[in-house]
Amino acid sequence: MYESENDRIREILEKHEDQLKKEVLADTVAYTDAPDGAYVKEWTVNGERVTLAVKKRG
């Protein structure tokens, strides 16, 4: 899972990273731009714009 561009959302994700990885079955959470081939979606969460991405390993 990847997140970039929103420091407030990043703080929240870092605080709950272990639980988040379990919920979405992620091996890692990276705070960088998504790599090529990732599924990227922009969201508005509690008024905050956030871009999240996931990429299947392998």
N, CA, C and O atoms as a DFTB+ gen file, in Angstrom:
232 C
 N C O
     1  1       0.842      -1.154       0.000
     2  2       0.000       0.000       0.000
     3  2       0.896       1.227       0.000
     4  3       1.937       1.248       0.656
     5  1       0.482       2.248      -0.741
     6  2       1.275       3.468      -0.879
     7  2       0.415       4.680      -0.559
     8  3      -0.773       4.708      -0.880
     9  1       1.017       5.684       0.076
    10  2       0.352       6.953       0.353
    11  2       1.377       8.049       0.148
    12  3       2.542       7.908       0.521
    13  1       0.930       9.145      -0.451
    14  2       1.825      10.287      -0.617
    15  2       1.013      11.571      -0.603
    16  3      -0.203      11.559      -0.795
    17  1       1.691      12.652      -0.379
    18  2       1.138      13.994      -0.548
    19  2       0.281      14.528       0.593
    20  3      -0.163      15.673       0.495
    21  1       0.015      13.794       1.661
    22  2      -0.811      14.338       2.730
    23  2      -0.203      13.963       4.084
    24  3      -0.328      12.827       4.542
    25  1       0.454      14.935       4.711
    26  2       1.150      14.672       5.966
    27  2       0.202      14.294       7.104
    28  3       0.549      13.462       7.943
    29  1      -0.982      14.889       7.142
    30  2      -1.931      14.570       8.215
    31  2      -2.390      13.116       8.111
    32  3      -2.430      12.400       9.112
    33  1      -2.735      12.686       6.906
    34  2      -3.152      11.298       6.701
    35  2      -1.977      10.363       6.980
    36  3      -2.159       9.283       7.543
    37  1      -0.783      10.773       6.590
    38  2       0.401       9.941       6.849
    39  2       0.575       9.695       8.346
    40  3       0.851       8.567       8.755
    41  1       0.419      10.729       9.165
    42  2       0.532      10.566      10.618
    43  2      -0.470       9.540      11.138
    44  3      -0.131       8.702      11.974
    45  1      -1.684       9.607      10.650
    46  2      -2.727       8.670      11.078
    47  2      -2.382       7.251      10.639
    48  3      -2.505       6.306      11.418
    49  1      -1.950       7.106       9.394
    50  2      -1.594       5.784       8.887
    51  2      -0.416       5.199       9.668
    52  3      -0.421       4.016      10.008
    53  1       0.584       6.020       9.949
    54  2       1.739       5.527      10.708
    55  2       1.328       5.059      12.101
    56  3       1.823       4.044      12.591
    57  1       0.426       5.796      12.733
    58  2      -0.029       5.439      14.076
    59  2      -0.745       4.092      14.095
    60  3      -0.648       3.348      15.071
    61  1      -1.464       3.778      13.018
    62  2      -2.278       2.562      12.961
    63  2      -1.780       1.574      11.898
    64  3      -2.549       0.750      11.402
    65  1      -0.507       1.660      11.557
    66  2       0.034       0.881      10.441
    67  2      -0.135      -0.628      10.605
    68  3      -0.521      -1.301       9.649
    69  1       0.138      -1.168      11.766
    70  2       0.028      -2.617      11.950
    71  2      -1.407      -3.099      11.739
    72  3      -1.629      -4.110      11.073
    73  1      -2.372      -2.387      12.296
    74  2      -3.778      -2.757      12.122
    75  2      -4.198      -2.603      10.665
    76  3      -4.909      -3.453      10.129
    77  1      -3.764      -1.526      10.026
    78  2      -4.101      -1.280       8.623
    79  2      -3.590      -2.411       7.736
    80  3      -4.311      -2.896       6.864
    81  1      -2.347      -2.830       7.959
    82  2      -1.786      -3.918       7.139
    83  2      -2.604      -5.199       7.292
    84  3      -2.807      -5.923       6.317
    85  1      -3.068      -5.481       8.494
    86  2      -3.904      -6.670       8.703
    87  2      -5.229      -6.552       7.975
    88  3      -5.692      -7.513       7.361
    89  1      -5.842      -5.379       8.041
    90  2      -7.167      -5.170       7.437
    91  2      -7.141      -5.278       5.917
    92  3      -8.069      -5.825       5.320
    93  1      -6.086      -4.762       5.285
    94  2      -6.031      -4.761       3.819
    95  2      -5.084      -5.819       3.262
    96  3      -4.828      -5.863       2.058
    97  1      -4.563      -6.678       4.153
    98  2      -3.648      -7.758       3.761
    99  2      -2.410      -7.231       3.044
   100  3      -1.958      -7.809       2.056
   101  1      -1.867      -6.124       3.556
   102  2      -0.664      -5.520       2.975
   103  2       0.577      -6.021       3.698
   104  3       0.566      -6.197       4.917
   105  1       1.640      -6.249       2.946
   106  2       2.924      -6.609       3.548
   107  2       3.624      -5.366       4.089
   108  3       4.265      -5.411       5.139
   109  1       3.498      -4.261       3.365
   110  2       4.150      -3.022       3.750
   111  2       3.255      -1.832       3.449
   112  3       2.318      -1.922       2.655
   113  1       3.559      -0.727       4.090
   114  2       2.954       0.563       3.767
   115  2       4.115       1.482       3.417
   116  3       5.028       1.664       4.223
   117  1       4.088       2.056       2.232
   118  2       5.165       2.935       1.782
   119  2       4.619       4.353       1.638
   120  3       3.521       4.564       1.123
   121  1       5.393       5.298       2.093
   122  2       4.969       6.696       2.043
   123  2       5.702       7.400       0.908
   124  3       6.456       8.352       1.108
   125  1       5.444       6.887      -0.294
   126  2       6.066       7.382      -1.520
   127  2       5.028       7.347      -2.629
   128  3       3.911       6.868      -2.432
   129  1       5.397       7.851      -3.776
   130  2       4.531       7.730      -4.941
   131  2       4.391       6.261      -5.312
   132  3       5.309       5.467      -5.105
   133  1       3.252       5.914      -5.852
   134  2       2.988       4.535      -6.249
   135  2       3.851       4.142      -7.445
   136  3       4.110       4.968      -8.320
   137  1       4.294       2.897      -7.487
   138  2       5.078       2.433      -8.631
   139  2       4.178       2.184      -9.842
   140  3       2.954       2.131      -9.723
   141  1       4.797       2.034     -10.984
   142  2       4.051       1.687     -12.198
   143  2       3.281       0.397     -11.968
   144  3       3.780      -0.526     -11.325
   145  1       2.081       0.339     -12.487
   146  2       1.272      -0.862     -12.387
   147  2       0.415      -0.941     -11.139
   148  3      -0.344      -1.897     -10.980
   149  1       0.513       0.036     -10.249
   150  2      -0.300       0.029      -9.026
   151  2      -1.697       0.571      -9.330
   152  3      -1.878       1.376     -10.244
   153  1      -2.668       0.124      -8.558
   154  2      -4.020       0.684      -8.630
   155  2      -4.036       1.911      -7.727
   156  3      -3.780       1.807      -6.527
   157  1      -4.334       3.061      -8.298
   158  2      -4.279       4.333      -7.568
   159  2      -5.668       4.942      -7.520
   160  3      -6.384       4.959      -8.521
   161  1      -6.047       5.447      -6.340
   162  2      -7.355       6.086      -6.191
   163  2      -7.215       7.284      -5.266
   164  3      -6.569       7.209      -4.221
   165  1      -7.836       8.395      -5.671
   166  2      -7.880       9.578      -4.820
   167  2      -9.156       9.539      -4.002
   168  3     -10.219       9.192      -4.515
   169  1      -9.052       9.895      -2.727
   170  2     -10.184       9.891      -1.811
   171  2     -10.230      11.230      -1.074
   172  3      -9.240      11.958      -1.004
   173  1     -11.398      11.527      -0.534
   174  2     -11.527      12.607       0.438
   175  2     -11.979      11.948       1.728
   176  3     -13.059      11.362       1.791
   177  1     -11.144      12.049       2.761
   178  2     -11.421      11.422       4.048
   179  2     -11.495      12.530       5.093
   180  3     -10.499      13.199       5.370
   181  1     -12.673      12.720       5.666
   182  2     -12.864      13.792       6.660
   183  2     -12.343      15.133       6.160
   184  3     -11.715      15.884       6.906
   185  1     -12.609      15.425       4.890
   186  2     -12.197      16.692       4.310
   187  2     -10.753      16.754       3.851
   188  3     -10.316      17.785       3.339
   189  1     -10.008      15.688       4.020
   190  2      -8.597      15.627       3.605
   191  2      -8.477      14.839       2.310
   192  3      -8.976      13.719       2.209
   193  1      -7.806      15.435       1.307
   194  2      -7.533      14.695       0.072
   195  2      -6.364      13.755       0.300
   196  3      -5.339      14.136       0.866
   197  1      -6.533      12.533      -0.145
   198  2      -5.470      11.545       0.007
   199  2      -5.445      10.657      -1.233
   200  3      -6.489      10.322      -1.792
   201  1      -4.256      10.288      -1.648
   202  2      -4.081       9.348      -2.745
   203  2      -3.512       8.072      -2.160
   204  3      -2.438       8.073      -1.558
   205  1      -4.242       6.986      -2.343
   206  2      -3.801       5.671      -1.863
   207  2      -3.631       4.757      -3.055
   208  3      -4.341       4.882      -4.053
   209  1      -2.697       3.847      -2.950
   210  2      -2.444       2.896      -4.036
   211  2      -2.081       1.553      -3.473
   212  3      -1.539       1.446      -2.373
   213  1      -2.384       0.524      -4.240
   214  2      -1.994      -0.837      -3.881
   215  2      -1.410      -1.508      -5.117
   216  3      -1.767      -1.192      -6.252
   217  1      -0.516      -2.428      -4.863
   218  2       0.061      -3.210      -5.958
   219  2       0.271      -4.625      -5.475
   220  3       0.813      -4.858      -4.394
   221  1      -0.159      -5.552      -6.280
   222  2       0.006      -6.973      -5.964
   223  2       1.469      -7.347      -6.112
   224  3       2.133      -6.970      -7.077
   225  1       1.953      -8.094      -5.135
   226  2       3.340      -8.562      -5.207
   227  2       3.463      -9.664      -6.245
   228  3       2.510     -10.377      -6.558
   229  1       4.656      -9.768      -6.755
   230  2       4.892     -10.887      -7.635
   231  2       5.250     -10.530      -8.964
   232  3       5.474     -11.407      -9.799
